[in-house]
Amino acid sequence: MHLIRTLLRVLVGGLFIGHGTQKLFGWFGGYGPDGTGQFFDSVGIRPGRRNAMIAGASEAGGGALLAAGLFTPLAGTLITAVMGQAIRSLKMDKGPFAEDGGWELEALLAAAALTFVEIGPGPLSLDHALGTEHAGTGWALLALAAGLAGPAVLVEAGGAPEPEPQPAA
């Protein structure tokens, strides 16, 4: 029946729904798009509000898809994208361990999401029920690559300095 796989998938997905809605709506003690956007601006993820909305939608949407076991490779990509960017922007220089502010939790959550991409969401999932289940190492590697590349492109493009105004002739 794969009960534990289903419980873990729903737990991880549900927690991401919560984290996303903190950014999108200020629920569960979150700061909403404005407060999260100000934080993002302060750490160099610009424009902050736009990227807060993207991160929140990726977490909430990816979490909902993962919990339902629907479009599981997309869910893994979205979750990996947010966790990869958090590691890149906030955690990499602190080492792996959480007590030092490190990246272990973010890496573990991305690995959990990618695990479901590799092994599949299981028989208690919408992907299975609809016959749309895609799983395997190739799918997991694709989700990992897209998850790491996507936010790097978005943040790099958004953080470009404004062009210098040209003097009037």
C-alpha positions as CSV (number, residue, x, y, z in Angstrom):
1,M,0.0,0.0,0.0
2,H,3.0,2.3,0.4
3,L,1.4,4.1,3.4
4,I,4.7,5.6,4.7
5,R,5.7,7.0,1.3
6,T,2.3,8.7,1.1
7,L,2.5,10.1,4.6
8,L,6.0,11.5,4.0
9,R,4.9,13.0,0.6
10,V,1.9,14.7,2.2
11,L,3.9,15.9,5.2
12,V,6.7,17.5,3.1
13,G,4.2,18.9,0.6
14,G,2.0,20.3,3.4
15,L,4.9,22.0,5.1
16,F,5.8,23.7,1.8
17,I,2.2,24.8,1.4
18,G,2.6,26.5,4.8
19,H,5.9,28.1,3.9
20,G,4.6,29.4,0.6
21,T,1.5,30.9,2.2
22,Q,3.7,32.7,4.7
23,K,5.3,34.5,1.9
24,L,2.2,35.0,-0.2
25,F,-0.4,35.9,2.4
26,G,1.4,36.4,5.7
27,W,-0.3,33.2,7.1
28,F,1.2,31.1,9.9
29,G,3.3,34.0,11.2
30,G,4.7,34.9,7.9
31,Y,5.5,38.4,6.6
32,G,3.6,38.4,3.4
33,P,5.0,39.6,0.1
34,D,5.9,43.0,1.3
35,G,7.9,41.9,4.4
36,T,9.4,39.0,2.7
37,G,10.2,41.2,-0.3
38,Q,12.0,43.7,2.0
39,F,14.1,40.8,3.4
40,F,14.9,39.5,-0.1
41,D,16.0,43.0,-1.1
42,S,18.3,43.2,1.9
43,V,20.1,40.0,1.0
44,G,20.4,40.9,-2.7
45,I,17.5,39.0,-4.2
46,R,16.0,41.8,-6.3
47,P,13.4,42.8,-6.9
48,G,12.4,41.5,-3.5
49,R,8.6,41.6,-3.7
50,R,8.5,39.9,-7.1
51,N,10.9,37.2,-6.0
52,A,9.0,36.7,-2.7
53,M,5.9,36.1,-4.8
54,I,7.7,33.7,-7.1
55,A,9.2,31.8,-4.1
56,G,5.9,31.7,-2.3
57,A,4.1,30.4,-5.3
58,S,6.8,27.8,-6.0
59,E,6.6,26.6,-2.4
60,A,2.8,26.6,-2.1
61,G,2.3,25.2,-5.6
62,G,5.1,22.7,-5.4
63,G,3.9,21.6,-2.0
64,A,0.4,21.2,-3.2
65,L,1.4,19.2,-6.2
66,L,3.7,17.0,-4.1
67,A,1.1,16.4,-1.4
68,A,-1.4,15.3,-4.1
69,G,1.2,13.3,-6.0
70,L,0.3,15.3,-9.2
71,F,2.9,16.3,-11.7
72,T,5.5,15.1,-9.3
73,P,8.6,16.1,-11.4
74,L,7.3,19.6,-11.5
75,A,6.7,19.6,-7.8
76,G,10.3,18.4,-7.2
77,T,11.6,21.1,-9.5
78,L,9.7,23.9,-7.8
79,I,10.8,22.8,-4.3
80,T,14.4,22.2,-5.4
81,A,14.4,25.7,-6.9
82,V,13.4,27.5,-3.7
83,M,15.7,25.4,-1.5
84,G,18.6,25.8,-3.9
85,Q,18.2,29.6,-4.0
86,A,18.0,29.7,-0.2
87,I,21.2,27.7,0.1
88,R,22.9,29.9,-2.6
89,S,21.8,33.3,-1.1
90,L,21.7,32.6,2.6
91,K,23.4,29.5,3.8
92,M,26.3,28.3,1.6
93,D,29.0,30.3,3.5
94,K,27.8,29.0,6.9
95,G,28.7,25.3,6.3
96,P,26.3,22.4,6.4
97,F,25.1,22.3,10.0
98,A,21.9,24.1,11.1
99,E,23.3,25.2,14.5
100,D,25.7,27.3,12.5
101,G,23.0,28.7,10.2
102,G,23.9,26.1,7.6
103,W,22.1,24.5,4.7
104,E,21.4,21.0,5.9
105,L,17.6,21.4,6.3
106,E,17.2,23.0,2.9
107,A,19.3,20.3,1.2
108,L,17.3,17.5,3.0
109,L,14.0,19.0,1.9
110,A,15.2,19.3,-1.7
111,A,16.5,15.7,-1.6
112,A,13.1,14.5,-0.2
113,A,11.2,16.1,-3.0
114,L,13.7,14.7,-5.6
115,T,13.4,11.3,-4.1
116,F,9.7,11.3,-4.9
117,V,10.6,12.3,-8.5
118,E,12.9,9.3,-8.7
119,I,10.8,6.6,-7.0
120,G,7.4,8.1,-8.0
121,P,4.6,9.3,-5.8
122,G,3.2,5.9,-5.2
123,P,-0.1,4.2,-5.9
124,L,-2.0,6.6,-3.6
125,S,-1.4,9.6,-5.8
126,L,-3.2,11.5,-8.6
127,D,-0.3,10.8,-11.0
128,H,-0.9,7.1,-10.5
129,A,-4.7,7.4,-10.7
130,L,-4.6,9.4,-13.9
131,G,-1.9,7.3,-15.5
132,T,0.5,10.3,-15.8
133,E,3.2,9.1,-13.4
134,H,6.7,9.9,-14.6
135,A,9.5,8.7,-12.4
136,G,13.1,7.6,-12.5
137,T,16.7,8.8,-12.3
138,G,16.4,10.8,-15.5
139,W,13.4,12.7,-14.3
140,A,15.1,13.4,-11.0
141,L,18.2,14.7,-12.7
142,L,16.1,16.9,-14.9
143,A,14.2,18.3,-11.9
144,L,17.5,18.9,-10.1
145,A,19.0,20.7,-13.1
146,A,15.9,22.8,-13.7
147,G,15.5,23.5,-10.0
148,L,19.1,24.8,-9.7
149,A,19.2,26.7,-13.0
150,G,15.8,28.4,-13.0
151,P,16.2,30.6,-9.9
152,A,19.8,31.5,-10.8
153,V,18.6,32.9,-14.1
154,L,15.6,34.8,-12.5
155,V,17.7,36.3,-9.7
156,E,20.6,37.2,-11.9
157,A,18.2,38.9,-14.4
158,G,16.3,40.7,-11.7
159,G,19.4,41.9,-9.9
160,A,21.0,43.6,-12.9
161,P,21.9,47.2,-12.2
162,E,19.8,49.9,-13.8
163,P,21.4,51.4,-17.0
164,E,23.1,54.7,-16.6
165,P,21.0,57.6,-18.0
166,Q,22.4,59.0,-21.2
167,P,23.0,62.7,-21.2
168,A,20.8,64.8,-23.4
169,A,22.4,65.9,-26.7
